[in-house]
C-alpha cells in the first residue's frame, strides 16, 4: 500500500475502521507509519520540497481520536 499524502492516510484509516475488524496497531501501521515511510522514500528520491507537499492539506477526520491526533500533527 502506498500513501501519496496525509489525506490518503486518513482515508485508509477510515476504510479500515468501517470494517470493524482491525486493531489499533494495524490502524497505526497502515495509517501513520506507512505515511511516514512513504514520506521518507519521496524525500530520498525527489527531495524535501516534494515530500513536504504530502502534508500540505489537512486530512479529514478518521473517526479515531488517537489517529486523528497523529495525522493532524504529523
Secondary structure as GFF3:
##gff-version 3
##sequence-region A 1 74
A	DSSP	alpha_helix	6	18	.	.	.	ID=ss1
A	DSSP	alpha_helix	24	28	.	.	.	ID=ss2
A	DSSP	pi_helix	29	33	.	.	.	ID=ss3
A	DSSP	alpha_helix	34	46	.	.	.	ID=ss4
A	DSSP	alpha_helix	48	52	.	.	.	ID=ss5
A	DSSP	three_ten_helix	53	55	.	.	.	ID=ss6
A	DSSP	alpha_helix	65	72	.	.	.	ID=ss7
###
